[in-house]
């Protein structure tokens, strides 16, 4: 019975979740992540229109899309999608914030470069969980570096910090 409910929720959520123009395989990872964080809920993403000045205020992140996460009439938080630059290429990631604007999850969705992919490690990304308002996100002070990702690690760290500051302004 539980499997049937989960499958139905995944099917429904597949029609409701539109995080951007991601390939089907990436959309599945987004759906799976949200289902793990918010079990037994059908989740809607309602994209927020960002004022143009946000792009110039936070230059470390590109292609920023922010969506409110809702389930029926319940506010769950925010999903932020952004791109940051590694050594040669941009990579795309998602940061999930709860309704109190605390980071619940960070997931690298697309990593295009041959180097620096170590930042996709769940154990490394766990360092960001519980952080809020851009605090305690200084590379090599609050966030440990990771071997093999000399440029990507500081880049995603700054990007997550900027998204945290941005979402704080939006949530005010």
C-alpha positions as a printed NumPy array, in Angstrom:
array([[  0.   ,   0.   ,   0.   ],
       [  2.813,   2.41 ,   0.903],
       [  4.47 ,   1.757,  -2.459],
       [  1.239,   2.568,  -4.292],
       [  0.845,   5.866,  -2.399],
       [  4.496,   6.792,  -3.057],
       [  4.177,   5.988,  -6.761],
       [  0.987,   8.041,  -7.021],
       [  2.651,  10.954,  -5.197],
       [  5.678,  10.735,  -7.489],
       [  3.455,  10.692, -10.564],
       [  1.435,  13.648,  -9.327],
       [  4.536,  15.552,  -8.254],
       [  6.122,  14.971, -11.655],
       [  3.318,  17.035, -13.141],
       [  3.437,  19.712, -10.458],
       [  7.167,  20.219, -10.116],
       [  8.688,  22.428, -12.746],
       [ 12.087,  23.539, -11.513],
       [ 13.281,  24.691, -14.871],
       [ 14.362,  23.248, -18.145],
       [ 16.184,  20.267, -16.7  ],
       [ 16.398,  16.879, -18.402],
       [ 14.013,  14.193, -17.172],
       [ 16.757,  12.418, -15.191],
       [ 17.584,  15.609, -13.285],
       [ 13.899,  16.344, -12.677],
       [ 13.601,  12.861, -11.156],
       [ 16.41 ,  13.673,  -8.698],
       [ 14.681,  16.928,  -7.765],
       [ 11.394,  15.088,  -7.194],
       [ 13.106,  12.346,  -5.181],
       [ 14.911,  14.866,  -2.967],
       [ 11.692,  16.758,  -2.244],
       [  9.791,  13.548,  -1.524],
       [ 12.467,  12.514,   1.   ],
       [ 12.404,  15.895,   2.726],
       [  8.615,  16.191,   2.753],
       [  7.23 ,  12.648,   2.892],
       [  3.556,  11.99 ,   2.197],
       [  3.021,  15.455,   0.733],
       [  2.169,  16.489,  -2.801],
       [  4.49 ,  19.424,  -3.38 ],
       [  3.968,  22.392,  -5.659],
       [  6.713,  24.741,  -6.738],
       [  5.47 ,  28.253,  -7.395],
       [  8.214,  30.296,  -9.039],
       [  8.894,  33.752,  -7.612],
       [  9.693,  36.654,  -9.936],
       [ 13.033,  38.087,  -8.885],
       [ 13.732,  41.802,  -9.284],
       [ 16.567,  42.542, -11.743],
       [ 18.82 ,  44.083,  -9.071],
       [ 19.239,  40.696,  -7.368],
       [ 21.396,  39.487, -10.271],
       [ 23.859,  42.349,  -9.838],
       [ 23.833,  42.073,  -6.025],
       [ 24.857,  38.407,  -6.108],
       [ 27.214,  37.895,  -9.081],
       [ 28.515,  34.516,  -7.849],
       [ 25.237,  32.847,  -8.874],
       [ 23.712,  32.733, -12.347],
       [ 20.367,  31.526, -13.664],
       [ 18.746,  31.877, -10.246],
       [ 15.225,  30.533,  -9.928],
       [ 13.421,  30.511,  -6.618],
       [ 10.18 ,  28.692,  -5.972],
       [  7.923,  28.579,  -2.962],
       [  7.315,  25.034,  -1.787],
       [  3.7  ,  24.374,  -0.858],
       [  1.585,  21.399,  -0.007],
       [ -2.128,  22.131,  -0.205],
       [ -2.377,  25.254,   2.018],
       [  0.824,  24.619,   3.937],
       [  4.006,  26.641,   3.297],
       [  7.   ,  24.285,   3.413],
       [  9.848,  26.596,   2.424],
       [ 11.771,  27.456,  -0.725],
       [ 13.68 ,  25.682,  -3.466],
       [ 16.494,  27.704,  -5.014],
       [ 18.094,  26.669,  -8.285],
       [ 21.307,  28.319,  -9.454],
       [ 24.51 ,  27.903, -11.422],
       [ 28.045,  28.704, -10.32 ],
       [ 31.325,  28.477, -12.183],
       [ 33.919,  25.798, -11.526],
       [ 37.336,  25.768, -13.186],
       [ 36.045,  25.632, -16.766],
       [ 32.305,  25.103, -16.729],
       [ 29.178,  26.051, -14.845],
       [ 27.421,  23.53 , -12.626],
       [ 23.787,  23.596, -11.499],
       [ 22.581,  22.955,  -7.976],
       [ 19.547,  23.188,  -5.757],
       [ 19.302,  24.487,  -2.199],
       [ 16.179,  23.671,  -0.18 ],
       [ 15.247,  26.005,   2.68 ],
       [ 12.582,  25.296,   5.274],
       [  9.919,  27.865,   6.14 ],
       [ 12.305,  29.416,   8.709],
       [ 14.888,  29.921,   5.897],
       [ 17.271,  27.317,   7.29 ],
       [ 19.075,  25.117,   4.745],
       [ 17.617,  21.598,   4.723],
       [ 19.41 ,  20.147,   1.691],
       [ 21.935,  20.99 ,  -1.018],
       [ 22.121,  18.887,  -4.166],
       [ 24.36 ,  19.319,  -7.203],
       [ 22.088,  18.597, -10.158],
       [ 24.416,  18.895, -13.147],
       [ 28.214,  18.934, -13.012],
       [ 29.748,  19.477, -16.436],
       [ 33.493,  19.63 , -15.776],
       [ 35.975,  16.783, -15.561],
       [ 37.548,  18.217, -12.407],
       [ 36.039,  19.205,  -9.076],
       [ 33.134,  16.762,  -9.047],
       [ 34.009,  15.937,  -5.445],
       [ 31.605,  18.718,  -4.407],
       [ 28.741,  16.377,  -5.314],
       [ 29.566,  14.238,  -2.274],
       [ 26.642,  14.092,   0.164],
       [ 29.012,  14.027,   3.128],
       [ 30.684,  17.248,   1.973],
       [ 27.378,  18.997,   1.178],
       [ 26.021,  18.132,   4.655],
       [ 28.175,  20.959,   6.035],
       [ 25.593,  23.46 ,   4.774],
       [ 22.568,  21.893,   6.475],
       [ 21.302,  24.025,   9.342],
       [ 22.983,  27.208,   8.131],
       [ 20.945,  30.362,   7.707],
       [ 21.234,  33.991,   6.63 ],
       [ 24.681,  33.506,   5.059],
       [ 26.257,  32.98 ,   8.472],
       [ 29.034,  30.502,   9.202],
       [ 29.729,  29.828,   5.528],
       [ 33.325,  30.978,   5.17 ],
       [ 35.418,  28.573,   3.126],
       [ 38.214,  26.893,   5.134],
       [ 36.832,  28.381,   8.343],
       [ 33.258,  27.124,   8.649],
       [ 33.188,  24.96 ,   5.519],
       [ 36.011,  22.471,   4.977],
       [ 37.617,  22.299,   1.573],
       [ 37.695,  19.063,  -0.37 ],
       [ 40.636,  17.632,  -2.253],
       [ 40.221,  17.817,  -6.021],
       [ 37.773,  20.719,  -5.974],
       [ 40.069,  23.685,  -5.4  ],
       [ 37.903,  26.055,  -7.462],
       [ 34.488,  24.38 ,  -7.357],
       [ 34.286,  24.136,  -3.551],
       [ 34.763,  27.881,  -2.901],
       [ 32.479,  28.658,  -5.839],
       [ 29.535,  26.601,  -4.589],
       [ 30.176,  27.776,  -1.028],
       [ 29.897,  31.422,  -2.109],
       [ 26.868,  30.575,  -4.246],
       [ 25.043,  28.889,  -1.348],
       [ 25.932,  31.788,   0.943],
       [ 24.549,  34.268,  -1.607],
       [ 21.367,  32.224,  -2.048],
       [ 20.952,  32.158,   1.724],
       [ 21.261,  35.952,   1.867],
       [ 18.913,  36.341,  -1.1  ],
       [ 16.239,  34.075,   0.35 ],
       [ 16.433,  36.008,   3.624],
       [ 15.587,  39.214,   1.72 ],
       [ 12.739,  37.51 ,  -0.119],
       [ 11.345,  35.958,   3.073],
       [ 11.179,  39.325,   4.87 ]])
